[in-house]
Amino acid sequence: MSSREQSIPPTTRRVSFDLLASEIAVLFRRRRTIAMLVAIALIPILLAVAVALSSQQLAPGEGPPFLDRVSQNGLFVGFTAMLVGIPLFLPLTVGVVAGDTIAGEAGQGTLRYLLTAPAGRMRLLLVKFAGAVAWALAATLTLMLTGLIIGSVLFSIGPVTLLSGDVISLGESLVRMGLVALYVSVSLIGLSAVGLFISTLTDVPVGAMAATVVVSIVSQILGTIPQLSWMHPYLLTHYWLDFADILRNPIEWSSFGSNAILQLAYVGIFGALAYGRFASKSIVS
């Protein structure tokens, strides 16, 4: 055990763990959370069923990326569903969870009780952010795993032909699917931090949720304007769709690294803003 770990009182560590465990348990027991997971799971299911029932063979490049490959290999259901889900559906659910972190507690009148000793404001913010990150990971894994299951049921699965033209085995394809889910999860942590900050600004959770979603939409719109190309590398959503680089051989890791650095920068900036606002916020409920 390091000297730093020895300096942290066992009671404080236990309180932090208990608070985090309670936050995640409450989050995933909510009917709203379960409903969102079901809605996310429906994306690959509806996509796969539509392709399976269609008698028309799609031409290469027609429809969303990878859609023309779904009937040939069910593993592409997850990849296609991820491309469909990340512009709106996944950010929408992240906005709901992140926007509710602080504002939801304030609206219910439970925030003051959460801040009683030994739980402080910094610890509460970290726990709430960790819960939002856990949700982002659960959402992307739900989408990808559902795509894998429904794809294997409705279509044949096997070695995958990558965008680079190389063919990889089924086992390696599953690893690539996991990496894509991880990439998208990392892409959403910046938005989670933005939502956490917005949630500290209001006691109305619906307003915080809506504002968080609007941030992701505005970022994507700005990213389509050529005249603002100088701004694009700094936009929250700039690298969201670059997980296609994972489907090349060798894997192009530069986009993964750039995306992670950008998202961590947003976490640092908006995490600091959230603490600055929350630390000085008068808690009356």
Secondary structure, DSSP 8 states (H G I E B T S, - for coil): --HHHHHS-HHHHHHHHHHHHHHHHHHHHSHHHHHHHHHHHHHHHHHHHHHHH--S---TT-SSTTGGGTTT-TTHHHHHHHHHHTTTHHHHHHHHHHHTTTHHHHHHT-HHHHTSTT--HHHHHHHHHHHHHHHHHHHHHHHHHHHHHHHHHHS----EE-TTS-EE-HHHHHHHHHHHHHHHHHHTHHHHHHHHHHHTT-S-HHHHHHHHHHHHHHHHHHTT-GGGTTTGGGSTTTTTTGGGGGGSSS---HHHHHHHHHHHHHHHHHHHHHHHHHHT-----
